[in-house]
Amino acid sequence: MSELQVDVEGRTLTISNLDKVLYPRTGTTKGEVLNYYVQVSPVLLPHLKDRAVTRIRWPHGVEGASFFEKNAPAGTPSWVRTHEVSTAGSRSGKGDGTIRFPICDDLATLTWLANLAALELHVHQWTVDAKGRPRNPDRLVIDLDPGEPAGLHECAQVALMVRDALAARDLGCTPVLSGSKGLHLYAPLPTGRGSLDSDGTTALAKEVAEELMKEHPDLVTSVMTKAKRPGKVFLDWSQNSGSKTTISPYSLRGRERPTVAAPLTWDEVEEGAEDDLALEQLTMDQVLERVAELGDVFEA
């Protein structure tokens, strides 16, 4: 096992197996994955800041077995920030225990996670304050999941409908390629006194999904049953649950190719709605080129 020690912002990390191929189809190595996360960190870290991170790890590459990891693993460095989250009411059914999540606020923590082959970084729609207390959600997310033969073209068409429906509720939103099949739309929410909790944001997202399904039944569904999705775009409103997470913008995905959850401009979405070949999921190299040229279009 090849190892080397590196200094990352004053933290000493042991990095191993840089030549290990994690994406066999493209020959992408662990070293290249680490390099991607280092280069994209200026735009990625703001989207991870103060959010508990669930990881999906592929220790033997994307053609091998993967596993979800919520708790900070054994051997977590003492300098990694963590936060205890109650499991009460979560889908795990484990009762009133807690999960100690890592929070990725800096490059050293991001490098540590990437070295563990944590290719995918998933976060909640809420953050924690300086004392580790959960805040109300600061954003609403709607996951546009196409059922074959629908694809990104149909997602783009539906994304414009969601944008209009949210605008009617005085909310703007930002489109992000999921890195898998569809699109994610994020709407920033006011925080502080009187803000919506996770139940409130879930209800709002469901209201939008059901409204659009009623208006466009041939193209949109809000029903989770997969048998009802072929040829339609499922608007997954449930990602706003306090216990659920969504892939972070700029995170890699564990697909055949090293695709990324890549933010888009609305001009690109409008083009994708017109031309069924205009949109495609983007790889890490393409995303780094976009960031160098455009910066963080999510924030813009």
C-alpha positions as CSV (number, residue, x, y, z in Angstrom):
1,M,0.0,0.0,0.0
2,S,1.6,3.3,-1.1
3,E,1.2,6.1,1.3
4,L,2.4,9.7,1.6
5,Q,1.9,12.4,4.1
6,V,0.7,15.8,3.0
7,D,0.1,19.1,4.7
8,V,-3.3,20.6,4.1
9,E,-3.8,24.0,5.6
10,G,-1.7,23.0,8.6
11,R,-3.2,19.5,9.0
12,T,-1.1,16.4,8.3
13,L,-2.9,13.7,6.4
14,T,-1.8,10.3,5.3
15,I,-2.9,9.7,1.7
16,S,-2.9,6.3,0.2
17,N,-3.3,4.5,-3.2
18,L,-3.3,7.5,-5.4
19,D,-2.9,5.2,-8.5
20,K,-6.0,3.1,-7.6
21,V,-8.6,3.3,-10.4
22,L,-12.0,4.3,-9.0
23,Y,-13.7,4.8,-12.4
24,P,-12.6,1.9,-14.6
25,R,-14.6,3.0,-17.6
26,T,-12.5,6.3,-17.8
27,G,-9.5,5.1,-15.9
28,T,-10.0,7.9,-13.4
29,T,-7.7,7.3,-10.4
30,K,-8.0,8.2,-6.7
31,G,-5.3,10.8,-7.2
32,E,-7.4,12.5,-9.9
33,V,-10.4,12.4,-7.6
34,L,-8.4,14.1,-4.9
35,N,-7.1,16.6,-7.4
36,Y,-10.7,17.4,-8.5
37,Y,-11.9,18.0,-4.9
38,V,-8.9,20.2,-4.2
39,Q,-9.5,22.3,-7.3
40,V,-13.2,22.6,-6.9
41,S,-13.1,23.3,-3.1
42,P,-13.4,27.1,-3.4
43,V,-16.9,26.7,-4.9
44,L,-17.9,23.4,-3.2
45,L,-17.1,24.2,0.5
46,P,-19.6,27.0,0.8
47,H,-22.3,24.5,-0.1
48,L,-21.1,22.1,2.6
49,K,-20.6,24.7,5.3
50,D,-22.4,24.0,8.5
51,R,-24.2,21.0,7.0
52,A,-24.0,17.4,8.3
53,V,-22.5,15.2,5.6
54,T,-23.7,11.7,4.6
55,R,-21.1,10.0,2.5
56,I,-21.4,7.2,-0.1
57,R,-18.0,5.4,-0.2
58,W,-16.7,3.2,-3.0
59,P,-13.4,1.7,-1.5
60,H,-12.9,-0.6,-4.5
61,G,-14.1,1.8,-7.2
62,V,-17.5,2.4,-8.7
63,E,-17.8,-1.1,-10.1
64,G,-17.4,-2.5,-6.6
65,A,-19.6,-2.4,-3.6
66,S,-20.5,0.9,-2.0
67,F,-22.0,1.9,1.4
68,F,-23.7,4.8,3.0
69,E,-21.9,6.3,6.0
70,K,-23.5,8.8,8.3
71,N,-21.6,8.5,11.6
72,A,-18.0,9.8,11.7
73,P,-16.0,6.6,11.3
74,A,-13.5,5.1,13.7
75,G,-10.2,7.0,13.4
76,T,-11.8,10.3,12.5
77,P,-9.2,13.0,13.2
78,S,-9.8,15.0,16.4
79,W,-9.8,18.3,14.3
80,V,-12.7,17.2,12.2
81,R,-15.8,19.1,13.3
82,T,-18.8,16.8,14.1
83,H,-22.4,17.3,15.1
84,E,-24.8,15.0,17.0
85,V,-28.1,14.6,15.2
86,S,-31.1,12.9,16.8
87,T,-32.5,9.8,15.0
88,A,-35.9,10.2,16.6
89,G,-38.6,10.1,13.9
90,S,-36.1,9.2,11.1
91,R,-36.7,6.5,8.6
92,S,-34.0,4.4,10.3
93,G,-36.5,3.3,13.0
94,K,-33.7,3.2,15.5
95,G,-35.6,5.3,18.1
96,D,-34.1,8.2,20.1
97,G,-30.4,7.7,19.5
98,T,-28.0,10.1,17.8
99,I,-25.7,10.1,14.8
100,R,-22.4,11.9,15.0
101,F,-22.0,13.4,11.5
102,P,-18.9,15.1,10.3
103,I,-19.2,18.6,8.9
104,C,-17.0,19.6,6.1
105,D,-16.0,23.2,6.5
106,D,-12.4,23.1,5.2
107,L,-10.1,21.7,2.7
108,A,-8.4,19.3,5.1
109,T,-11.7,17.7,6.0
110,L,-12.7,17.5,2.3
111,T,-9.3,15.8,1.5
112,W,-9.7,13.4,4.4
113,L,-13.1,12.4,3.1
114,A,-11.9,12.0,-0.5
115,N,-9.0,9.8,0.7
116,L,-11.7,7.5,2.2
117,A,-13.2,7.1,-1.4
118,A,-16.2,9.1,-0.2
119,L,-17.1,10.1,-3.8
120,E,-20.6,11.4,-3.0
121,L,-21.3,14.0,-0.4
122,H,-24.9,14.4,0.6
123,V,-26.3,17.1,2.9
124,H,-29.5,18.2,4.5
125,Q,-31.4,21.4,3.6
126,W,-30.7,22.8,7.1
127,T,-27.5,24.0,8.8
128,V,-26.3,24.0,12.4
129,D,-25.4,27.2,14.3
130,A,-22.2,27.9,16.2
131,K,-23.4,25.9,19.1
132,G,-24.4,22.9,17.0
133,R,-28.1,23.5,17.1
134,P,-30.1,22.8,14.0
135,R,-31.6,25.8,12.3
136,N,-34.8,25.7,10.2
137,P,-34.1,24.9,6.5
138,D,-32.5,27.7,4.5
139,R,-33.5,26.3,1.2
140,L,-36.1,24.1,-0.5
141,V,-35.1,21.5,-3.0
142,I,-37.2,19.7,-5.7
143,D,-35.6,16.7,-7.4
144,L,-36.7,16.2,-11.0
145,D,-36.3,12.5,-11.7
146,P,-37.2,11.4,-15.2
147,G,-38.8,8.0,-15.9
148,E,-37.6,6.5,-19.2
149,P,-37.9,7.3,-22.0
150,A,-38.1,10.8,-20.5
151,G,-34.7,12.4,-19.9
152,L,-33.0,15.8,-19.4
153,H,-35.0,17.4,-22.2
154,E,-38.2,16.7,-20.4
155,C,-36.6,17.7,-17.0
156,A,-35.6,21.0,-18.5
157,Q,-39.2,21.6,-19.7
158,V,-40.6,20.8,-16.2
159,A,-37.9,22.9,-14.5
160,L,-39.2,26.0,-16.3
161,M,-42.7,25.1,-14.9
162,V,-41.3,24.7,-11.4
163,R,-39.5,28.0,-11.7
164,D,-42.8,29.7,-12.6
165,A,-44.7,28.0,-9.8
166,L,-42.1,29.1,-7.3
167,A,-41.9,32.6,-8.7
168,A,-45.7,32.8,-8.1
169,R,-44.8,32.2,-4.4
170,D,-42.1,34.9,-4.4
171,L,-39.3,32.3,-4.6
172,G,-36.4,32.1,-7.0
173,C,-34.6,28.9,-7.7
174,T,-31.3,27.6,-9.2
175,P,-30.9,24.6,-11.5
176,V,-28.3,21.9,-10.9
177,L,-27.6,18.8,-13.0
178,S,-27.9,15.8,-10.6
179,G,-24.9,14.0,-12.1
180,S,-27.2,11.0,-12.4
181,K,-30.3,11.3,-14.5
182,G,-32.2,14.5,-13.8
183,L,-32.1,18.0,-12.3
184,H,-32.3,19.5,-8.9
185,L,-33.9,22.9,-8.2
186,Y,-32.9,24.9,-5.1
187,A,-34.9,27.8,-3.8
188,P,-33.3,29.9,-1.0
189,L,-35.7,30.5,2.0
190,P,-35.8,33.2,4.6
191,T,-34.5,32.0,8.0
192,G,-35.0,33.2,11.5
193,R,-38.3,33.9,13.4
194,G,-41.3,32.7,11.5
195,S,-39.4,30.7,8.9
196,L,-40.6,27.3,7.7
197,D,-39.5,24.1,9.4
198,S,-38.8,20.9,7.5
199,D,-42.5,19.9,7.6
200,G,-43.4,23.3,6.2
201,T,-40.9,23.1,3.3
202,T,-41.9,19.5,2.5
203,A,-45.6,20.6,2.4
204,L,-44.7,23.6,0.1
205,A,-42.7,21.4,-2.3
206,K,-45.5,18.8,-2.4
207,E,-48.0,21.6,-3.1
208,V,-46.0,22.7,-6.1
209,A,-45.5,19.1,-7.4
210,E,-49.2,18.3,-7.1
211,E,-50.2,21.6,-8.7
212,L,-48.0,20.9,-11.7
213,M,-49.1,17.2,-12.0
214,K,-52.7,18.5,-12.1
215,E,-51.9,21.0,-14.8
216,H,-49.6,18.7,-16.9
217,P,-50.6,15.1,-16.1
218,D,-48.9,13.7,-19.3
219,L,-45.5,15.0,-18.3
220,V,-45.4,15.5,-14.5
221,T,-46.1,13.2,-11.5
222,S,-45.8,13.8,-7.8
223,V,-46.5,10.1,-7.1
224,M,-43.5,8.1,-5.8
225,T,-44.7,4.7,-7.2
226,K,-42.2,3.9,-10.0
227,A,-44.8,2.1,-12.1
228,K,-46.5,5.5,-12.6
229,R,-43.3,7.3,-13.8
230,P,-42.5,6.0,-17.3
231,G,-42.3,8.9,-19.7
232,K,-42.9,11.4,-16.9
233,V,-40.8,13.6,-14.6
234,F,-41.3,12.8,-11.0
235,L,-41.1,15.9,-8.8
236,D,-39.6,14.5,-5.6
237,W,-40.8,16.8,-2.9
238,S,-39.7,14.5,0.0
239,Q,-36.1,15.5,-0.1
240,N,-37.1,18.4,2.2
241,S,-37.7,16.1,5.1
242,G,-35.5,16.9,8.0
243,S,-33.9,13.4,7.9
244,K,-33.3,13.3,4.2
245,T,-30.2,14.5,2.2
246,T,-29.5,15.6,-1.4
247,I,-26.2,15.4,-3.3
248,S,-24.3,18.6,-2.8
249,P,-23.6,20.9,-5.7
250,Y,-20.2,20.1,-7.1
251,S,-20.0,16.6,-5.5
252,L,-18.9,13.7,-7.7
253,R,-21.3,10.8,-8.3
254,G,-20.5,7.2,-8.2
255,R,-21.6,6.5,-11.8
256,E,-19.8,4.8,-14.7
257,R,-18.1,8.1,-15.5
258,P,-17.0,10.7,-12.9
259,T,-20.0,12.9,-13.4
260,V,-20.8,15.8,-11.0
261,A,-23.8,17.6,-9.6
262,A,-23.2,20.6,-11.7
263,P,-25.0,24.0,-11.4
264,L,-26.4,25.4,-14.6
265,T,-27.6,28.8,-15.8
266,W,-31.3,29.2,-16.7
267,D,-30.2,30.0,-20.3
268,E,-28.8,26.5,-20.5
269,V,-32.0,25.0,-19.1
270,E,-34.1,27.0,-21.6
271,E,-31.9,25.7,-24.4
272,G,-32.3,22.1,-23.1
273,A,-36.1,22.6,-23.1
274,E,-36.0,23.5,-26.8
275,D,-33.3,21.0,-28.0
276,D,-33.3,17.5,-26.7
277,L,-29.6,17.2,-27.3
278,A,-28.5,20.4,-25.6
279,L,-28.1,19.1,-22.1
280,E,-26.0,16.2,-20.8
281,Q,-24.5,15.3,-17.4
282,L,-21.1,16.8,-17.0
283,T,-17.8,15.2,-15.9
284,M,-15.4,16.6,-13.3
285,D,-13.0,17.9,-16.0
286,Q,-15.9,19.7,-17.7
287,V,-17.0,21.2,-14.4
288,L,-13.5,22.4,-13.6
289,E,-13.4,24.2,-17.0
290,R,-16.8,25.8,-16.2
291,V,-15.7,27.0,-12.8
292,A,-12.5,28.5,-14.2
293,E,-14.5,30.3,-16.8
294,L,-17.8,31.2,-15.0
295,G,-17.1,30.8,-11.3
296,D,-19.9,29.4,-9.2
297,V,-23.0,29.9,-11.3
298,F,-25.1,28.6,-8.4
299,E,-24.2,31.7,-6.4
300,A,-24.4,33.9,-9.4
